Amino acid sequence: MIVANSSLDGEVNLSHPIIRRIGISDLKDVLSKGIDDFVAMPTHSIFVIVIYPIVGLGLLRLSFGYNLLPVVFPLLAGFALLGPFTAIGLYEMSRRRELGLETSWEALNVFSLLRILPIAVLGVVLMVIFLAWLIAAMTIYQNSFGDWYPSSLGEFVQRVFATPAGLTLMIVGCGVGFAFAVVTFAISVVSFPMLVDRNVGAGVAVATSIRAVAANPVTMSVWGLIVVAGLLLGSLPVLVGLAVVLPVLGHSTWHLYRKLIVRAR
């Protein structure tokens, strides 16, 4: 593993980027820069501001309308796994602002097929993980409750929080969900910003992301908790807060990438 101190910017091998060790204090700077980008470019986040809450509300309506209450939490939790992919535009906007370039949506035309292909490949990987999580979640539900499905929200909440089967569902479900989240976080937190920034393959980007997380376990764990806390906060009330939380986290992730990976020259 190649690791550099935060003060070193040596020669960079694009196929094996140098990783810095960063501290928890760096996360404050990352968030500050993310907020600054959001304030400077609020209209550039319109796809997240509009689409993500609408999709989330649609998932809620679908679940309540078709008596699929057990699917609500897995859907909303799993949908967050796709967040790194949906923030591609935000990474590019932050990159261009950092370089003093144009930051309009038309600027996204700079993405060539060479850059789009690995991004799409990794996006498919996240979709597969998302679907695998849904299958796992429903398997856990059926193992806990069998063929029983609630007829109301109150009945569902009572079964989940006041029965041994419900306790098993929560413990096992949260444990499995945590495993899916850790894997997704490790392979995507750096890889998507890197694919926006450099002409590298998906394999190099994923390997670098995993190495960066492994080199900064405590700091990256704290960042993961910040992301989870932000998503939970943004989900109240009725996902409206995600209109601000998601763009800020997207821009901040770009600056986290900049902190972790030595700039290519």
N, C-alpha and C positions, 0 to 999 in steps of 0.2 A: 504493500500500500504506500502510495506517495502522498505525503501530507506536508503542507507548508504552513508556516506561521502567518498570522494575518498581516504582517509587515513585509512579507516577501512576495514579489511578483517576478519570478524567474522565467526562463524560457518554457513555453508550454507545448507539450505534445498533444495535438488535437485528438489523437486516438486514445490517449491516457491522461486526461486533464489533471492538473495538480489541485489538490483539495486543501483548503485552509481549516484550521481549528478555530471555531468562534465561541464566544461566551454568551451567556444569557443576556448580558447587557447589550449585546449587538441586536437582539430582537427588538429592543425599544427603538433603535434607529431604523430597523427594517419597517416596523409599523408606522413610524413617523413619516418615512418616505412614501409608504403606500397611501397613507391618508393625504399627503401632499399631492400625489399623482391624481388621486380621485377628485380632490378639490379643483385641480387645474384642468382635468379632462372629464368632467361628469357626464357629458353627452356621449362620450366614447364607450360608456358602460351600459348603453341602452339595451343591448341584447340580454345582459344579465338582469338588469333592472326590470325588464318586461317579461322575458321568457321564463326565468327560473321561478318567480312567484306564481305565475299563471300555471306552469306545469305542476308545481307543488299543489296548488289549489285544485287542479284537475284530478290529481291523484287522490286527494282527500274526497272529492265529490264522487269519483268512481267507486272508491271503497265503501262509502256510506250508501251510495245509491244501489249497489249490487250486493250488499250484505257481505262485504269482504273485509270487515274490520280487522281480522288478524293480519292482513297484508299491509295495512297502513304504515306501521312502524318499519317493517322491512323495506318497503318502497322508499319512504322518506330517508331512512338511514342509508340505504343502498344508493339512492340517487346522489348523495353527497360524494360517493366514490368517483363519480364522473366529473366532479368539480374541476380537477386539474386540466381536463381536456377542454371544458367549456371556457376556461380562462385564457385560451391561446391568444385571443385578440388583445386582452389586457396586458399580457407579457410584451407583445409587440409594441403597444402604445407606450409602455414604460421604457422599453429599449430605445424607441425613437426619441422620446422626450429627453432621455439621458444623453443622447448624441446630438441634441439640438436639431432634429429633423422634423419634417411635417408629421403631424399626429392626427390626421383625418382618417376616416374609414377607408378612403381611396388608397391610403398608404399601404393598406394590407395587400394590395396587388403585388407587392414585392415578393410574396411567397411563390417560389418556383416549385415545379413538380418534384424536384430533388428534395425540397424541404417539406412539402406536403405529404409525400408518401410515408416517411417514417412517423410523422405525426399521426397520420391515419392508422397506421399499423398499431401504434401504441394505444390509440383511441379504441380500436377493436379489442385489444387486450383488456382494457378497463371495462368495456361492455361485457366481455365474457366473465370477468370477475363479478360484475354487477348481477348478471343472470345466475351465476353459481351461488351468490349470496342469497338470492331470492329462493332458489331451490333448497338450499340448506335451511333457511328460515322456515319454510313451509314444512320441511321434513321434521324439524324440531317441534313445530306446532302439532303436527299429526301424531308424533310419538308421545306428546304430553296430553293432548286432548282427544286423540282419535278422530272420529268423524263429526264431533260436535262443533257447531258454529253458532255464534251468538245471534240473538234476534234483536238486541239493542246494545247501545254503548254501555249502559249501566250494568247489564248482565255480563258483558265482556270484562269490564274493569273489576267486577266482583270476583269473577273466576280467576283472573290473573293475579290479583293481590291477596286473595283470601283462601286459596286452596293450595295443597302441596304440589299439584300439577302446574299451577300457575307459577309457583316459586321455582320449580324446575325449569319451566319455560324461560323465565327471566334470567336465571343464572347461566344456563347452557347457551341461550340465545345471545346474551351479552358477551359471553366468552368467545363464541364462534365469530360473532360480529367484530369483536376486537381483533381477532386474528386476521380477518379479511381487511380491516382498516389498516393494520400495521403493514401488511404486504403491499397494499395499494399505496400507502404513504411512502414506503421505502423505494418503490420503483418509479414513482411519479413526481415527487416533490421537486427534484432537480431536473429530471429528464425532459419534461415538457418545455420549461424555460430554455434549456440547452438546445433543444431542437429548433426553437425559434431563433436562437442566437447564432448557431453554428451549423454548418453542413456536415453533420455526423449521422451515423446510422442509429436506429432505435436501440440496438444492442449496446453500443458505446454509451448512449445516454442513460439507459437503465443501469448499466454497471456502475457508471459514475454516481448516479443517484444513491445506489445502495452503499457505495464506498463513502459518500459524504455523510450519510446517516450513521454508518458504523464508526466513522471518525469523530462524530459529535453526538454520542448517544444521549447525553443529558440535555444538551441544548435543543436537539431536534425533538426530544420527547416533550419538552416544554412548549416548543412550537406546535406540536400536534395537539397539546391540550388547549393552547390558545385558539387554534382553528376550531376545535370541538366546541369550546365555550362560545366563540363567536357565532357559530352556526346555531347553537341552541338559543342564544340571545336574539339572533336575527329571526328565528322562527316564531317569536312572540311579538305582537299577536298575529296570528294567521299568516306567518311567513313574510309579512310586509318588511320587517327589518332586514331581510336578505338583500333588499334593493341597495342597501348601503354596505352591509357586512361583506357580501361576496366580492364586489369590486375592490374594496379595501384589501381583502385577503389576497385577491388575485395580483394586484399591484405589489403588495408586500412580498409575495412569493417570488416575484422577479428580483426584488432587492435582496431577498434571502439567498437566491441563486448567486447573485453578484458577490455576496459576502463569502460564500462557500467555495466558489470555483475561481481560480486565478484566470484573469482575463486573457483571451487568446491574442497573440500579436502577429 
